[in-house]
C-alpha cells in the first residue's frame, strides 16, 4: 500500500488540517480506515486518534483509491464539528473496552465504599 498526499489545506476556523490523498494498493483490497489512519499519522507525525477519514473511494478497474481526511488539533475540536455517526465510524475519541471496564470497576468500588461508610454512620446515629 502506497499513500500519496494530493492536497493539504489548513483550516484554522475549525482547528484542523484537511487532506486529500490517493492510495495505490496493487494486488490488495481497498485498505481499511484503521490502516490509512496509521499511515496518515506517520506522514503528519500526529496521534492517529485525532484523524477522521471522511471517505475512501476505490477507482474502477485499477488498484487505486482516493480519499479525504481531517486531522484535528484535539479530540474536543473534532467532537464539536463532526456528527456522531462519523465519530463512531472512525473510533474518534472512543475509549477502548478495557479502559471502560477499568473505569466501571473503579466507580463500583467507590460506590461500595460510599455505601459501607453511610451504613456505619446510620448505625452510629441509631445508637
ABEGO torsion letter per residue (X at the ends): XBBBBABBBBBAAAGBBBBBBBBBBBGBBBBBAAAAAAAAAAAAGBBAAABBBABBBBBBGBBBBBBBBBBBABAAAAAAABBAAAAAAAGBGBBBAAAAAAAAAAAAAAAAAAAAAAAAAAAAAAX
